Amino acid sequence: MERAHRAKLQRRFGKHLKGKRVICLDIPDDYDFMQPELVASLEKTVARHLPSPLGGEGGRRSRPDEG
């Protein structure tokens, strides 16, 4: 999602997003479906926002209300 996509979501669904965390990964929409470079970029960028598979937090933020 790019910042423009986030802005569209906010305009269209703003009241439904209240209190929700929407993360903009700033990955440009310049890739083909499942292009290896896109997958690598997603894996690298998304990992910090998800809990670690071994427990604990994988991301730099530990509270869901931050952001």
Sine and cosine of phi, psi and omega as CSV:
sin_phi,cos_phi,sin_psi,cos_psi,sin_omega,cos_omega
0.00,0.00,0.69,-0.72,0.09,-1.00
-0.99,-0.16,0.20,-0.98,-0.01,-1.00
-0.85,0.52,-0.57,0.82,0.02,-1.00
-0.90,0.44,-0.61,0.79,0.05,-1.00
-0.91,0.41,-0.66,0.75,0.02,-1.00
-0.88,0.47,-0.66,0.75,0.02,-1.00
-0.90,0.44,-0.65,0.76,0.05,-1.00
-0.89,0.46,-0.68,0.73,0.05,-1.00
-0.86,0.52,-0.69,0.72,-0.02,-1.00
-0.90,0.44,-0.68,0.74,0.01,-1.00
-0.91,0.41,-0.67,0.74,-0.10,-0.99
-0.99,0.13,-0.60,0.80,-0.12,-0.99
-0.83,-0.56,0.39,0.92,-0.10,-1.00
-0.74,0.67,-0.74,0.68,-0.06,-1.00
-0.93,0.38,-0.47,0.88,0.02,-1.00
-0.99,0.16,-0.31,0.95,-0.01,-1.00
-1.00,-0.03,-0.11,0.99,0.01,-1.00
-0.80,0.60,0.80,-0.60,0.02,-1.00
0.98,0.20,0.02,1.00,0.00,-1.00
-0.98,-0.19,0.45,-0.89,0.02,-1.00
-0.98,-0.18,0.86,-0.50,0.07,-1.00
-0.91,-0.41,0.84,-0.55,-0.06,-1.00
-0.96,-0.28,0.82,-0.58,0.07,-1.00
-0.99,-0.14,0.88,-0.47,-0.06,-1.00
-1.00,0.09,-0.16,0.99,-0.02,-1.00
0.81,0.58,0.67,0.74,0.10,-1.00
-0.98,-0.20,0.87,-0.49,-0.05,-1.00
-0.90,0.44,0.46,-0.89,-0.01,-1.00
-1.00,0.04,0.86,0.52,-0.08,-1.00
-0.90,-0.43,0.30,0.95,-0.11,-0.99
-0.88,-0.47,0.40,-0.92,0.16,-0.99
-0.99,0.12,0.30,-0.96,0.02,-1.00
-0.82,0.57,0.81,-0.59,0.05,-1.00
0.86,0.50,0.39,0.92,0.06,-1.00
-0.87,0.50,0.74,-0.68,-0.08,-1.00
-0.79,0.61,-0.61,0.79,0.02,-1.00
-0.92,0.39,-0.59,0.81,0.06,-1.00
-0.92,0.40,-0.73,0.69,0.00,-1.00
-0.86,0.51,-0.70,0.72,0.01,-1.00
-0.89,0.47,-0.67,0.74,0.01,-1.00
-0.91,0.43,-0.68,0.74,0.04,-1.00
-0.89,0.45,-0.71,0.70,0.00,-1.00
-0.86,0.50,-0.68,0.73,-0.01,-1.00
-0.92,0.39,-0.71,0.71,-0.11,-0.99
-0.98,0.20,-0.64,0.77,-0.07,-1.00
-0.96,0.29,-0.53,0.85,-0.09,-1.00
-0.80,0.60,-0.61,0.79,-0.05,-1.00
-0.95,0.30,-0.19,0.98,-0.01,-1.00
-0.98,-0.22,-0.05,1.00,-0.04,-1.00
-0.91,-0.40,0.46,-0.89,0.07,-1.00
-0.91,0.42,0.50,-0.86,0.04,-1.00
-0.92,0.40,0.62,-0.78,0.03,-1.00
-0.91,0.41,-0.27,0.96,0.01,-1.00
-0.99,-0.12,0.16,0.99,-0.01,-1.00
0.98,-0.18,0.28,-0.96,-0.04,-1.00
0.98,0.21,-0.20,-0.98,-0.03,-1.00
-0.97,-0.23,0.70,-0.71,0.07,-1.00
-1.00,-0.02,-0.34,0.94,-0.10,-1.00
-1.00,-0.06,0.11,-0.99,0.04,-1.00
-0.99,0.17,-0.33,0.95,0.05,-1.00
-0.98,-0.22,0.68,-0.73,-0.05,-1.00
-0.96,-0.29,-0.24,0.97,-0.01,-1.00
-0.93,-0.37,0.75,-0.66,-0.03,-1.00
-0.91,0.42,-0.31,0.95,-0.03,-1.00
-1.00,0.08,-0.05,1.00,0.05,-1.00
-1.00,0.10,0.58,-0.82,0.14,-0.99
0.83,-0.56,0.00,0.00,0.00,0.00
